[in-house]
Amino acid sequence: MTSLSTANISDKSFLITGGAGFIGSHLVEYLINAGAEKVRVLDNLATGSAANLKDFQHNSAFEFIEGDIRDMDICKASCEGIDFVSHQAALGSVPRSVNDPVTTNAVNISGFLNVLTAAKDSGVIRMVYAASSSTYGDHPNLPKLEDTIGAPLSPYAVTKYVNELYADVFSRLYNFHTVGLRYFNVFGPRQNPSGPYAAVIPLFMQSAVEDLQPTINGDGETSRDFTYIDNVVQANVKSFFSESVQQHEVVNIAYGQKTTLNALWNSIALLAGTNQVPLYGPERKGDVKHSLASIAKAAALINYEPTVSVEAGLERTFDWFKKNTPAVS
């Protein structure tokens, strides 16, 4: 990925919470390659993987702290000497939050507040954090506009909305201005297909590589605005340095294109050369039927311009899965 900002980061230090995860590790990779003075990762490895960071372990700019964002002392220590924070640590997944709302709340709200407070108290220049398209809840309008949301449909959605409320209050009370990135269905290499709460694209990729029948929740006409990981990295980096941010801001980060699950599988099946037909199951609790983002505010505020299309992103992701999925005997 080419440089995303004109800012020289050779004298800048960054903290990536959840840096061993899918999105976090891509941010670490970009910042290391762009010549950051320090890239510190805070991760408890509950959902992230040390393997995602193996290429950076011997880089002098890289530092790893194994710890939990629910521990305020760890958060304070992690923010010491840091210029910019990218807060990616969270318990994702709507179904996980439905099954265990208490733990989701503890990590996503208490943990977020710990990081936000530590960043503010440590003199961090700016914190950028992972918000979520789930915040739009049951509001039917498409495309989604940042200032128009509905009622949340899951505990996960509640936690991500509360993050935005806390960030806004910190901006008003303490003059600590943050940027919330409402991600829309991020995908790409290193996304984990294992476990009960895996996202749809890595599950489809694994099925395609192994020539197995995929499962689709519902009739397959559910649609999402799928966003390739390089676009998300761009949004984080540009948010650090945008001079247009003068208060707490929330922006949609997406590609701006609606894709149904049926069309998604057809594209992946074509890449894999498989004729497998999906197995259709029940709708998932807490899911919205359709999602599509307006990215006009992100374009205006942080100069966000997605450079990798869904189709190109699927090709890159499939190539990665083909190389990294163990052969099935």
BELWODA-V650255 format. One record per run of one state. SS is the DSSP state (a for helix, b for strand, c for the rest). FROM is the first residue (numbers start at 1). LEN is the number of residues. If there is no record, write none. Layout:
ss	from	len
SS	FROM	LEN
SS	FROM	LEN
//
This chain:
ss	from	len
c	1	12
b	13	5
c	18	4
a	22	12
c	34	4
b	38	6
c	44	6
a	50	7
c	57	5
b	62	5
c	67	5
a	72	8
c	80	4
b	84	4
c	88	6
a	94	6
c	100	1
a	101	21
c	122	4
b	126	7
a	133	4
c	137	7
b	144	1
c	145	10
a	155	20
c	175	3
b	178	6
c	184	2
b	186	2
c	188	12
a	200	10
c	210	5
b	215	3
c	218	5
b	223	2
c	225	2
b	227	2
a	229	13
c	242	7
b	249	5
c	254	5
b	259	2
a	261	12
c	273	6
b	279	3
c	282	8
b	290	1
c	291	2
b	293	1
c	294	2
a	296	7
c	303	7
a	310	15
c	325	5
//
